[in-house]
Amino acid sequence: MYKKTFLRNTGTFLLFGGPSTFAFAAVVLMPFVVGLYLTFTNWDVRTGDRTLVGLSHYAAVFRDTVFIGQLWFTLKYVLFTVSIANVLAFFVALALTRGVKGEQWLRTGFFTPNLIGGIVLGYLWQTLFSQVLPYLGDRYGWALFQTSWLTDTDTAFWALVLATAWQLVGYLMIIYIAGFTGVPRDVLEAAGIDGASGYSLIRRIILPLAVPAIVICIFISVSRSFLTYDINLALTKGGPFNSTELATYHIVQKAFLSNQYGVGQAEAIVLFAVVAIIALTQSYLLKRLEVES
């Protein structure tokens, strides 16, 4: 009897979960294991040589001051991108759950940028910052836009942040809307009867009850921001003067242009560890707020 149940459960799993498990193993798990192995070798794609070098590549990573600097730059980029994207998505979702006329169309409009590929999105924003805004700045005397943001080291950073946040807002908005929909209406009505409104209603009622959605949104935005590459490539190409090179951009340059696959893969593993630590830590801390709420 136990054997038949086991075989039936195994067959059910293979039927429904087998294809996705195989895809995960082939696309995520196996490349990760192979990449981890390559960090211990001096692999040369031209000769096929895979000499074992131990931990020397990891030592090279921490001696690479350029990579360490770009990792700090990436942390700064992630901080501002995640903050701006989540704040905007929160208030957009809040506005679009109030019965606004045409809110379904507005939701679709805000979500659409998430469907645009990073390369296309980067070139769209490059045109905006290089041609459209300078033209409007010259015509109407807007000093902020009279020169392209992509030619200055400071404004190029904000251009990269805004482009990424604009893409993330729509996706995060959907999650926040789902979270707000789960807030009991009778709780909101009771709070309204007690005189809560505006800021106090958001701070004392909506925010505590929407913590699960906030946890998910911050986790997703942190992980996606750390792994940004396509927008960085299309929008700034790391310029001007390599001032906007994110860690992922540096890793690709190191591996595929400098032919240092072992070092590049070691940098990718270090970046993965940083992302995992930060994402899991923030998830744990916010989960505590969810329990307390």
N, C-alpha and C positions, 0 to 999 in steps of 0.2 A: 504493500500500500504506500509506504514512504517512498519507495523507488519510483512508483508511477507518478506520485505527486511531484517529486523532484524533476522527473523528466518532462512533465507537463509544464511546470513553472519555467524550466530551462528553455523549452521550446517557445513558450510565450514571450520570454525575454528576448530570445534570438529573433523572433518575428518582429517585435515592435521596437526593441532597444538595440538590436544587433547592428542595423545600418548606421545609426547615429554614433554608436560606440566605435565602430570601425572607422568612421569618418574622423572622429575625435582623435583616435589613436594614429591615423595616417597623417592628419594635417597638423596636429598639435603635439601629441606625446612623442612620436618617433622623431620629428625634427628637433624637439627640445633635447632628447637624449643624445642624438647625433651631434648637435651643437655643443652640448656639454663635453662630449668626448673630444671634439675638435679644439677645445680650449687647452687641452693637455698635449696637443701636437703642433708641430711646425708645418702645417699642411700648405703645400704649394700646388695650386690648381693647374699650373702649367706642366709640372713634372710628375704630379701625383704623389710626391713624397709626403709621408705622414710620420715623421720622426717624433717620438715622445719627448717632451721637454719639461714635464712636470708642471710646477706652479709658476714657471717663469713668466708666462703671459699675464697672470694675475698681478705679479710684482710689477710688470711693465705698465699695467693699467693704473696703478696707484702712483707710479712715477710720471705718468703722462699729465703734466700740469694743464695742458689744453683741454683734455677730457674732463678733468676735475672742475675746471672753470666753467665749462659748458654744462656740467651737471648742476652746478650752483645756479647758472642762468636758467636751466630748465626748471629747477625748483621755484624760482621767482616767477617764471612764465606760468607754471601750473597753479601757483597760489592766486594770481590775478585772474587767470582764465576761469578757474573753478568758482571763485567768488563772484565774478561778474555774471557768468552763465547761470549759476544757481539763483542768485538774487533776481535777475530778470525773469527766469523761468518761473520762479515762485509767484511773482506778482502778476505775470501774464496769465498763469493758470488760475490765480485767484480772481482776476478780472473776468476770465472766460468761464467761470462757474457761477456767475451771478445772474444768469438768464439774459445776457446781452443779446440784442437782436443780431442775427447772423453769426453767432458764435461758432457754429460748426464750420463755416467758411473761414473764419478767422483762425481757428485751430489748424485747419488744413494749410493755410498760408504760412503760419509760423512753423509748421512741421516740415514744409517743403525743403528748406535749406539742408536738412539732414539727409535728404535723398540725393543731393548733389555730391559727386565724388570730390575728394580733396584737391586733386590736380585742377579740375575745372573750377572749383571754388576759389582756389588760389589765384588763377589767372583772371577771374572775374574781379576779385578785390584788387589785384595788381592794376587792372585797367582803371578801377575806381580811384585808387590812390595816386596813380601816375598821370591820369589824363582828365578824368571827370572833375574831381575835387579841385585840382589846380586851376582848371578853367573857370569853375564857379568862384574860386577864391580871387582870381584876377578880376573877374567881371563885377563882383559885388564888394570887393575890398575886404574879404575875410582873410586876415593875416595868417590864421591858423592853417589855411589850406592853400596858400599861394605857392608853396613849394611842395613837391611830392614827399609824403611821409616816408617813403622807402629810401630816400637819399640821406636821411639823418639817423644816427645810431639810436637815439632815444625814441623818436617817433616810429621808427621801423619796428621796435619792440611792441609798441601799443597797436600798430597795424596788425601784427601777428596775433596778438591777444584778442583783438576785436573780431578778426576773421574767424578764429577758432570758436570763440564764445557765441558768435552769431549762428554757427552751424550747430552747436550743442543745445541752444535754447529750446528749439522745437521738440527735440527728443526728450529733454528733461521735463518740459512742460506737460507732456502726455503722462509721465509718471506722477507729477504733482497733481494733475487733475484727478487721476485715479485715487491718490491719497486723500484729496479734499472730498471726493465723492463718498469715501468711506466714513467721513465725519458724521455722526448721527445728527439729523436735523433737529430732533427734540432738544439736544444739548445746546445747539446754537440758538434755538428759540427761547430756551430757559435763560441763557446768558443775556439775550436781548431784553427779556422781561426784567432781569436784574440790573439793567442799565449798561451792560457791556456793549461797546461799539467801537468801530475803527481800530485804532492801534491796540487797545486793551483786549479786544476780541481776538485779534490775530495773535498777540503775545501769550494770552492766558488760555485760550481755547484751541485755536486752529494749529498753532505751532506744536504744542505737546502731542496732539492727536495725529499730526502729520509726520511725526518723527520717523516711522518706517519708510515713508517715501523719501524723506530727506537723506536717510542713510543710503538708500539705493542710488539716489541721484549723485551724491557726493562721491560714492564709490565708483560709479561709472565715469563721471567727469574727470576724476583724478587719474584713473587708469587710461582713459582715452587721451587726455592731455599729455601725459608722460610719453605716450607712444606716437605723438604727432610727427609725421615725416612729410607726407604729400603736400600739405599746405605750406610747410616751411620751404620745400623745394620750389613750388610754383610761385609763391608770393615774394620771397626775398632771396632764395638760394643762399641763405646764410649771411647775406650782406646787410648793410654795407660794411666792408672791412671785417668780415667774419663775425660781426657783432650780434647776429641773430641765429647762430648755429645752435640748434638744440642737440641734446645728447644722441638722439636717434640719427640725426643728420651726420654727426661726426662718426658714428659707428659704421654707417653705410660707406662713407668716404674711406674710412680706414680699411674696411674689408674688401670692397670691390674696386676702388681706385688705387689704393696703395698695395693691394694684394697681400695684406696682413690679416688673413682670415682668422688665425688663432687669436691674435690680440683683439680684433674686432668682435669676435664671438665672446671673448672673456669680458669685454666692456658691456656687451649685451646681457650677459649673465649678471654682472654687477648692477646694471640698470634694472633688470628684472627683480633682483633682491631689494633694491631701494623702493621700487613701486609696490612690491608685495608688503614690505614692512609698513610703509606709510598708509596704504589702502586698508590693511587689516587693523592697524592701530586706530585709525579714525572710525572704522566700522565698529570696533569694540567699544570705543568711548561713546559713540552716539547710541549704540545699543543699550548702554547703561541708562542713558536718558530715556530711552523708550520704555525700559522696565519701570523706571521711577515715575513716568508719566501715567 
